[in-house]
């Protein structure tokens, strides 16, 4: 028997007794009897509660124009712009008073007021140009071009539409502004927004058709030195339009001598758009000037690399044209031979059908006639028929 077991048991009993007495003391304490924990003094805080942040009143989506007072120019709550067609514009009742404020309103930060000013400028250019717009055309064009650069794409398109109407109705009066307009339209024609790019192309086409051709070409030469390759690509397309629009009238002019070295360089561009525009322009100019020798004279002034590009293009185009002509002639020849042989075959077959005798009907009628004749002969000569029968009867025993 373990002598220490009793002591361990006694010690355990004594420790249990002490724990029980301590628990009873806690139960009899006033804090425990009241059911509340002993109070602890919390540290006092000297900080004040945070002040409420000021709340900006909401005046609605149309309280501020885009780009002002923190409102984004891409605000989806803004009202959409409604474009006014050119044929829907009407003369103004008070053009003089409208003209005095139109430039200031174009510089306003409110897009709705800018849109109204753009439509006013269009109406003034169409119906009241002599007494209003032509007096200060340059400030007006600069104000409209500033709106063209607006980040709100719909407002930018409305400004380009205004330029198109001004170019169409003011015509040669817009010549001094072509440098600014051509560069701006080339930039907008290269944007990713399709409706802005299309409107910029329409404005440039209106300039080519209505403004002085020499001034338009001069503005294209100026814009061709732009550092942005996308802008230069659009300028190349505009140059191709000029060559196509003027046609043979461009031959023998000073403008052709300015354009030709630029067009030749397009063939060596890395971008496909200027290469295609340069190819079409070179082929048109070669067609217009090959008889006069002007093309070769202008080509001699170009660098050796550009001359090789042009010669390679013309050689390839000539070979393709010859192949196309040869293929077309072969197709026409083969078709003619086929139709001729088909016609001969048809005629031969028709002739043989006409010359062939009707053997089928003749043979059938002759056999019927012979059968009728045989029957008729037998019925008319009964003695011969009886003699024949007797002969066959006498011959049969001998055969047996």
GIWOLIN-V660100 format. One record per backbone hydrogen bond with DSSP energy under -0.5 kcal/mol. NH is the residue of the N-H (numbers start at 1). CO is the residue of the C=O. If there is no record, write none. Layout:
BEGIN
nh=NH co=CO
nh=NH co=CO
END
This chain:
BEGIN
nh=5 co=2
nh=7 co=3
nh=8 co=4
nh=9 co=5
nh=10 co=6
nh=11 co=7
nh=12 co=8
nh=13 co=9
nh=14 co=10
nh=15 co=11
nh=16 co=12
nh=17 co=13
nh=18 co=14
nh=19 co=15
nh=20 co=16
nh=21 co=17
nh=22 co=18
nh=23 co=19
nh=24 co=20
nh=25 co=21
nh=26 co=22
nh=27 co=23
nh=28 co=24
nh=29 co=25
nh=29 co=26
nh=33 co=29
nh=34 co=30
nh=35 co=31
nh=36 co=31
nh=42 co=40
nh=56 co=54
nh=59 co=57
nh=63 co=60
nh=67 co=71
nh=68 co=65
nh=71 co=68
nh=75 co=72
nh=78 co=75
nh=83 co=81
nh=85 co=83
nh=88 co=85
nh=89 co=86
nh=98 co=94
nh=99 co=95
nh=100 co=96
nh=101 co=97
nh=101 co=98
nh=102 co=98
nh=103 co=99
nh=105 co=101
nh=106 co=102
nh=107 co=103
nh=108 co=105
nh=111 co=109
nh=114 co=110
nh=115 co=111
nh=116 co=112
nh=117 co=113
nh=118 co=114
nh=119 co=115
nh=120 co=116
nh=121 co=117
nh=122 co=118
nh=123 co=119
nh=124 co=120
nh=125 co=121
nh=126 co=122
nh=127 co=123
nh=128 co=123
nh=128 co=124
nh=132 co=128
nh=132 co=129
nh=133 co=128
nh=134 co=129
nh=135 co=132
nh=136 co=132
nh=136 co=133
nh=140 co=136
nh=141 co=137
nh=142 co=138
nh=143 co=139
nh=144 co=140
nh=145 co=141
nh=146 co=142
nh=147 co=143
nh=148 co=144
nh=149 co=145
nh=150 co=147
nh=153 co=151
nh=156 co=152
nh=157 co=153
nh=158 co=154
nh=159 co=155
nh=160 co=156
nh=161 co=157
nh=162 co=158
nh=163 co=159
nh=164 co=160
nh=165 co=161
nh=166 co=162
nh=167 co=163
nh=168 co=164
nh=169 co=165
nh=170 co=166
nh=171 co=167
nh=173 co=170
nh=174 co=171
nh=175 co=172
nh=177 co=174
nh=178 co=175
nh=181 co=177
nh=182 co=178
nh=183 co=179
nh=184 co=180
nh=185 co=181
nh=186 co=182
nh=187 co=183
nh=188 co=184
nh=189 co=185
nh=190 co=186
nh=190 co=187
nh=191 co=188
nh=194 co=192
nh=197 co=193
nh=198 co=194
nh=199 co=195
nh=200 co=196
nh=201 co=197
nh=202 co=198
nh=203 co=199
nh=204 co=200
nh=205 co=201
nh=206 co=202
nh=207 co=203
nh=208 co=204
nh=209 co=205
nh=210 co=206
nh=211 co=207
nh=216 co=212
nh=217 co=213
nh=218 co=214
nh=219 co=215
nh=220 co=216
nh=221 co=217
nh=222 co=218
nh=223 co=219
nh=224 co=220
nh=225 co=222
nh=226 co=223
nh=232 co=228
nh=233 co=229
nh=234 co=230
nh=235 co=231
nh=236 co=232
nh=237 co=233
nh=238 co=234
nh=239 co=235
nh=240 co=236
nh=241 co=237
nh=242 co=238
nh=243 co=239
nh=244 co=240
nh=245 co=241
nh=246 co=242
nh=247 co=243
nh=249 co=246
nh=250 co=247
nh=251 co=248
nh=253 co=250
nh=257 co=253
nh=258 co=254
nh=259 co=255
nh=260 co=256
nh=261 co=257
nh=263 co=259
nh=264 co=260
nh=265 co=261
nh=266 co=262
nh=266 co=263
nh=267 co=263
nh=267 co=264
nh=268 co=265
nh=269 co=266
nh=275 co=271
nh=276 co=272
nh=277 co=273
nh=278 co=274
nh=279 co=275
nh=280 co=276
nh=281 co=277
nh=282 co=278
nh=283 co=279
nh=284 co=280
nh=285 co=281
nh=286 co=282
nh=287 co=283
nh=288 co=284
nh=289 co=285
nh=290 co=286
nh=293 co=289
nh=294 co=289
nh=295 co=289
nh=297 co=293
nh=298 co=294
nh=299 co=295
nh=300 co=296
nh=301 co=298
nh=302 co=299
nh=307 co=303
nh=308 co=304
nh=309 co=305
nh=310 co=306
nh=311 co=307
nh=312 co=308
nh=313 co=309
nh=314 co=310
nh=315 co=311
nh=316 co=312
nh=317 co=313
nh=318 co=314
nh=319 co=315
nh=320 co=316
nh=321 co=317
nh=322 co=318
nh=323 co=319
nh=324 co=320
nh=325 co=321
nh=326 co=322
nh=327 co=323
nh=328 co=324
nh=329 co=325
nh=330 co=326
nh=331 co=327
nh=332 co=328
nh=333 co=329
nh=334 co=330
nh=335 co=331
nh=336 co=332
nh=337 co=333
nh=338 co=334
nh=339 co=335
nh=340 co=336
nh=341 co=337
nh=342 co=338
nh=343 co=339
nh=344 co=340
nh=345 co=341
nh=346 co=342
nh=347 co=343
nh=348 co=344
nh=349 co=345
nh=350 co=346
nh=351 co=347
nh=352 co=348
nh=353 co=349
nh=354 co=350
nh=355 co=351
nh=356 co=352
nh=359 co=357
nh=362 co=358
nh=363 co=359
nh=364 co=360
nh=365 co=361
nh=366 co=362
nh=367 co=363
nh=368 co=364
nh=369 co=365
nh=370 co=366
nh=371 co=367
nh=372 co=368
nh=373 co=369
nh=374 co=370
nh=375 co=371
nh=376 co=372
nh=377 co=373
nh=378 co=374
nh=379 co=375
nh=380 co=376
nh=381 co=377
nh=385 co=381
nh=386 co=382
nh=387 co=383
nh=388 co=384
nh=389 co=385
nh=390 co=386
nh=391 co=387
nh=392 co=388
nh=393 co=389
nh=394 co=390
nh=395 co=391
nh=396 co=392
nh=397 co=393
nh=398 co=394
nh=399 co=395
nh=400 co=396
END
